Amino acid sequence: MTHNNDDILAQIEPIINQIAKDKGDAVAQEIHRIVKCNIPKNRHTTFLNANKHHTLKQYLDNIVYYYDQYAPFIKSLQIDHDTATWQVMCTKIRKWAYSLLYNWSLSPHEHHQYTIDIAQEVSINLLKADYTYDVVFDAWAYTLTKFTLYKFMRKQKHLVKTASADLNEILDTLYLIEHDTNVEKQVAQKDLINHYLKQLTPPQQEVIIAHYLKGQTFGAISQQTTISKNTLYKRHHDAIQSLRKILEKEGHKDE
């Protein structure tokens, strides 16, 4: 399902008008701003393609729901710089980074120091990042942590144990497609990703897109799709193995 961005903006106008009636002009203006930020990233397309019954109104309803839930928290975090809010967030980020670093072979000192360094970098990114309001905030922040960590580890010249550097590049690109505002770059990135994803089975494509592009946990995917977590783990494992084999065929070798 594809739509011209101008067509999408035209289609959401009556929905925004209804939000203004229900929630007030200030909230409607914020929802309109958020949707306009999300459209170039194709966040709406991901939602619409996830289920044939999904509609644009449901997508905006989703954003309104998360806006009501998280807007005060985001204000406290990014505008007010509330100390207590930041302490809670930084504790989560450190735990996520510490856990993710087990994918690498590190000394205890490196593990401790990298956790601190990555948490600081994620915190800086969080100050200016635009939360999309179409997924749970923690899932979105976890994805931001994960890919900040990937970039950090690449700079440190550490390769993940569980996949080749080239495979990490593909998974990183899924994140960059969502966050890069350069349209030409997005098109090139999408062409690269489509080249690999189209060689996976549809169920494998779905779990890779949901987990890496949308930043959803396997638990969240399971709740939305009623597919068991064990099945999702298996599809994810098979997809990663398939991507690795594709890369090897094309001349990319694991280090």
Number of C-alpha atoms within 10 A of each C-alpha: 7 10 10 9 13 9 9 16 15 11 13 16 12 12 18 22 16 14 21 16 11 11 14 12 15 11 17 20 15 15 21 21 11 20 23 14 16 20 17 19 21 16 18 22 17 15 19 18 14 15 10 9 8 13 14 16 14 14 18 22 16 15 20 22 14 17 21 13 14 16 15 10 16 19 12 16 19 16 11 11 13 13 11 11 15 15 12 10 17 17 11 17 25 22 12 19 24 19 12 15 20 12 13 14 13 13 9 9 9 12 17 15 13 21 21 16 14 23 25 15 14 23 19 11 15 18 13 10 14 14 19 18 23 23 17 16 17 15 16 20 21 19 21 21 24 23 20 18 23 22 15 16 17 14 10 10 9 14 20 19 13 11 16 18 18 18 20 18 13 17 20 18 21 24 19 18 22 17 17 15 13 11 12 10 13 20 12 11 18 15 12 14 16 11 11 15 20 11 14 18 13 11 12 21 18 18 23 24 18 18 20 18 22 22 24 22 18 20 13 17 20 17 11 10 10 10 13 13 16 11 12 21 13 13 19 20 14 15 21 19 14 18 21 19 14 16 17 14 10 9 9 15 13 14 10
